[in-house]
Amino acid sequence: MKKTGIAAGLKMLQCFNLAAICALSVWHAYAFYLHQAITHEARPHVMEWQPLPAHQQNTPRIMT
């Protein structure tokens, strides 16, 4: 009976350790990205390509 209680306690401790490791990794990722966002200047605006307008009345047509 005592052996199963110790085994259950160790299993619970392993689950706690796993949860603590996950929480720490999430916290470190948050701190890392927050630090990068604060220290780095804003990146330049990304050029956005827009399609040319369709045929306009004042442009000459090329007949093929």
Secondary structure, 3 states (H helix, E strand, C coil): CHHHHHHHHHHHHHHHHHHHHHHHHHHHHHHHHHHHHHHCCCCCCCCCCCCCCCCCCCCCCCCC
